[in-house]
């Protein structure tokens, strides 16, 4: 398995190219290293390469790595979060990428000790197997969060379909960007909605071209050591 440094050189080249196509600078993008399939040791290798955003999708994996690394990293919970597990993780993360229902918002409000930066998850492609709100329901959902003092909607998140058809992937990301702009123009104090979390190992270049400000890269960056905590 290649080192994180070797993988990062290749990824950075692709990122720079996509940013150039989009007419953007590197400060407009945050790269999240998704470490759900690698060990604590491999995660520390990420930090040694000055990548400080770490993403996990299970409470067990997040807490194990948080215990070992702590505040050296900025922590992102990127998976669907069960309401009953909110109390385990909510005060150990900086960002939640999967806010998609009122019951989850209510539990965050109950358990969080300080405001949490949240991405509202939108199922732009309308795939039955994917979590997230429909595009049609997203704005009303966000507006209903106005009384939640522990939730700040910093942006929107989506996942593109698993396909080689670039046109479908690009259309998904364009759809999220359009929706983000519709929310931002409302100027809701609790939902500035300036960020876009979209793009993974197989489609992050397209996501960057379409406006992603956070990309979530796992296998292409850290590899896969199997299911680990």
C-alpha positions in Angstrom: 0.0 0.0 0.0 1.4 3.4 -1.0 2.1 6.0 1.7 -0.3 8.8 2.4 2.3 11.2 1.1 2.6 9.4 -2.2 -1.2 9.3 -2.6 -1.5 12.9 -1.6 0.9 14.0 -4.3 -1.3 12.5 -7.0 -4.5 13.8 -5.4 -3.1 17.3 -5.0 -2.2 17.4 -8.7 -5.8 16.5 -9.6 -7.2 19.0 -7.1 -5.0 21.8 -8.5 -6.2 21.0 -12.0 -9.9 21.0 -11.0 -9.5 24.3 -9.0 -7.9 25.9 -12.1 -10.7 24.8 -14.3 -13.2 26.3 -11.8 -11.2 29.5 -11.4 -10.7 29.0 -7.7 -7.8 29.1 -5.2 -6.7 26.4 -2.9 -8.0 28.3 0.2 -11.6 27.7 -1.0 -11.3 23.9 -0.6 -11.0 21.6 2.5 -9.9 18.0 2.0 -11.4 15.5 4.6 -9.4 12.3 5.0 -12.0 9.6 5.5 -10.2 7.1 7.8 -13.1 4.7 8.5 -11.2 1.7 6.9 -7.7 2.4 8.4 -6.0 2.2 11.7 -5.1 4.9 14.2 -1.5 4.6 13.0 -2.5 5.3 9.4 -4.7 8.2 10.6 -1.7 9.7 12.3 0.2 9.5 9.0 -2.5 11.8 7.6 -1.9 14.4 10.3 1.9 14.1 9.6 1.1 15.3 6.1 -0.6 18.4 7.4 -4.1 17.2 6.6 -6.1 18.1 9.7 -9.7 17.2 8.7 -10.6 13.7 9.6 -13.9 12.0 8.7 -15.5 8.9 10.3 -18.8 7.3 9.8 -19.2 5.1 12.9 -19.3 6.2 16.6 -16.8 3.4 17.6 -14.3 4.4 14.9 -14.6 8.1 15.7 -14.2 7.7 19.5 -11.2 5.3 19.2 -9.4 7.8 17.0 -10.5 10.8 19.0 -9.1 9.2 22.2 -5.7 8.8 20.4 -5.6 12.1 18.6 -7.9 14.5 20.3 -7.9 18.1 19.3 -5.0 17.8 16.9 -7.6 17.1 14.2 -10.9 18.7 13.0 -13.4 16.0 13.3 -16.2 15.3 10.8 -19.0 12.7 11.3 -19.9 11.8 7.7 -22.2 8.8 8.1 -25.9 8.5 8.9 -26.2 9.1 12.6 -28.8 7.1 14.5 -30.7 9.3 17.0 -29.9 7.0 19.9 -26.1 7.4 19.2 -26.0 11.2 19.1 -24.9 11.5 22.7 -21.9 9.3 22.0 -20.4 11.5 19.4 -21.9 15.0 19.2 -19.5 16.7 21.7 -16.5 15.1 20.0 -17.1 16.4 16.5 -16.7 19.8 14.8 -18.9 19.0 11.8 -21.9 16.7 11.1 -22.5 16.0 7.4 -25.7 14.0 7.7 -28.5 16.1 9.2 -31.6 14.8 7.4 -34.5 14.6 9.9 -36.2 16.6 12.7 -35.8 13.8 15.3 -32.0 14.0 14.8 -32.0 17.8 15.1 -34.0 17.5 18.3 -31.6 15.0 19.8 -28.6 17.2 18.9 -30.3 20.2 20.5 -30.8 18.1 23.7 -27.2 16.6 23.8 -24.8 19.2 22.3 -22.9 21.4 24.8 -22.2 24.0 22.1 -23.4 24.8 18.6 -22.6 22.1 16.0 -21.7 22.9 12.4 -24.1 20.8 10.3 -24.5 20.0 6.7 -28.1 19.1 5.7 -27.9 15.9 3.6 -29.9 16.1 0.4 -30.6 13.1 -1.9 -30.3 15.1 -5.1 -30.3 11.9 -7.3 -33.4 10.6 -5.6 -32.0 7.1 -5.2 -34.0 4.9 -2.8 -30.9 3.4 -1.2 -29.5 6.8 -0.2 -30.3 8.8 2.9 -31.2 12.5 2.7 -34.0 14.9 2.1 -35.4 15.5 -1.3 -34.5 18.7 -3.1 -38.1 19.8 -2.9 -38.2 19.4 0.9 -34.8 20.7 1.9 -35.5 24.4 2.2 -38.6 23.9 4.3 -36.7 21.6 6.6 -33.9 24.1 7.1 -36.4 26.9 7.8 -37.9 24.8 10.6 -34.6 24.7 12.4 -34.8 28.4 13.4 -35.3 27.7 17.1 -32.5 25.1 17.4 -29.7 27.0 19.2 -27.2 24.1 18.9 -27.5 23.7 15.2 -25.8 25.9 12.6 -26.5 24.9 9.0 -23.1 25.7 7.3 -24.0 24.0 4.1 -25.4 21.0 2.2 -24.1 17.5 1.5 -24.9 15.0 -1.2 -23.5 11.8 -2.7 -23.5 11.3 -6.5 -24.7 8.0 -8.0 -22.1 5.2 -8.3 -21.7 5.5 -12.1 -19.1 6.1 -14.7 -21.5 8.5 -16.5 -19.9 11.9 -15.8 -22.9 13.8 -17.0 -25.1 12.2 -14.2 -22.5 12.9 -11.6 -22.0 16.5 -12.7 -25.8 17.1 -12.8 -26.1 15.9 -9.2 -23.4 18.3 -8.0 -24.9 21.1 -10.0 -28.3 20.4 -8.4 -26.8 20.7 -4.9 -25.0 24.0 -5.8 -28.2 25.5 -7.1 -30.0 24.5 -3.9 -27.2 25.9 -1.7 -27.5 29.3 -3.5 -31.3 29.3 -2.9 -30.8 28.8 0.8 -27.9 31.3 1.1 -30.0 34.1 -0.5 -32.5 33.7 2.3 -29.8 35.0 4.7 -31.0 33.0 7.6 -28.8 33.7 10.6 -28.9 30.1 11.8 -28.2 28.8 8.2 -25.6 30.8 6.3 -25.3 27.7 4.1 -22.1 28.8 2.4 -20.5 25.3 2.1 -20.9 22.3 -0.1 -19.8 18.8 1.0 -19.7 16.7 -2.1 -17.2 14.5 -3.9 -15.4 11.3 -2.9 -12.4 9.3 -4.1 -14.0 8.5 -7.5 -15.6 11.9 -8.3 -13.9 14.6 -6.3 -12.5 16.4 -9.3 -16.0 16.9 -10.8 -17.2 18.0 -7.4 -14.5 20.6 -7.1 -15.3 21.9 -10.6 -18.9 22.3 -9.6 -18.2 24.2 -6.4 -17.4 21.7 -3.6 -15.8 23.4 -0.6 -15.3 20.1 1.3 -14.4 16.8 -0.4 -14.4 13.5 1.4 -11.5 11.3 0.2 -10.9 7.8 1.7 -9.5 5.0 -0.3 -7.6 7.2 -2.8 -5.8 8.9 0.0 -5.4 6.4 2.9 -6.1 3.1 1.2 -8.2 0.3 2.8 -6.9 -1.9 5.7 -10.3 -3.5 6.1 -13.1 -2.7 8.6 -11.3 -1.3 11.7 -12.3 0.8 14.7 
